[in-house]
Amino acid sequence: MSAGLTLWLGGAMLVFLAASATLRHYVDNSKFWVLLIALCLYTLGNLMMVRLMRESGMAVAISVSAVLQLVLASAVGLTVFGERPTLQQAAGLALGIVAVALIVWPHRGQG
């Protein structure tokens, strides 16, 4: 994954994290305008994913994005909202990190 694409992925993850945190805020107060903001942020994040899918392929882009969102959203839940994962959930997060590392690990051409 190129440096520019990695930076774009980071931006998409920030948008998705903002969307997740906004949606969690909606759960607490049920104000419709908060829900609309969350939906707009999710839409923006998905539009950003189009470039990632175009340049790195759907399988890599979606897999990396999904696991990064899982790990980062869990970190926000832990630090901002005081949520605590169980040992089994923490193990799942660790396996997700290993999975992303294996997906993006540089490989030599077959030839």
N, C-alpha and C positions, 0 to 999 in steps of 0.2 A: 504494500500500500504506500503510495507516494506521500510526501510531507504535506502537500496541499490537500490531498484526500483525507489524510489523518486529521488535519485542522478542521476540514468541513465536517467530518464525523464528530469531532469534539463540539462543534457548534450545534449540530443536530442533537447531541446528547444533552447539552445545556437547555435547549428548547424543550425536549421531552421531560427533563427533570423539572423545569418550571411548570410544565403542564401537569405533571404528577402532583407536585406540591400544591398547585392551585386547586386541583380536583380534591385533594385531601382536605384543603381548607373549606371547600364546598361541603364536604361531608359534615364538617363541624357547624356550619352556619346556614346551609340550605338557601343561600341567596342566588337567584337565577343568573344574575350578571356574572357571578364568579364561575358558574358552570359554562357560560358562553366564552369567557376568557380562556378557560381550560380547553374547550373544544377548538378555539382558534389556534392556540399554541400546538395542540396535537396535529391540526391540519398543516401548519407551517413545518413542523418536524417531519411529517410524512412527505411533504413536497421536497424538503431537503434530501430525503432518502432517495429520491429519483436519481439525482446525480451520482450518489454512491452506488446504486444498483447498476447504473449505466457504465460506470468506470471499473467497478470491481466484480460485477456479477451479482445476481440476486442472492445466491446461496451465502456468499461471504458477507455481503452488506447486511442482510437481515439477521444472520446468525450473530455477527459481532455486535450489531445494534441491540438486539434482544438481550444478550447477556450483559452488555454494558449498562443498559437500562435497569436490568434486574439488580445488579450490584450497586449502581449509583443510587437508585431509588431506595434500596435497603439502607444505604448509608444515610440518606436524608431522613428516612423513617426513624433510624436510630438516633441521629444527632438532633433533629428538629422536633420530632413528635414523640420521642422517648419510647419508641417501640423496640422490643427485644426479640431477636430471632431465637428459636430453639436450637439446640445442638445439631439436630438433623437439618434444619434450615441453613445454619451456618456452613455445614458440610456441603450442602447443595450450592451455596454461593462460591465456596472454594473450588468445587468441581467446575462451575461456570467459568471461573477465572482461568483454570487450566485449559478448558475447552477453547476459549478465545486465544490463548497463547498458542495452542496447536494450530488453530485456523490461520492465524496471521504469521506464523513462524516462517522465516525465509526458506525457500526450498530451491534446490538446484534443478535446472532444466533436465528433462528426460531426453536423452539423446545420445 
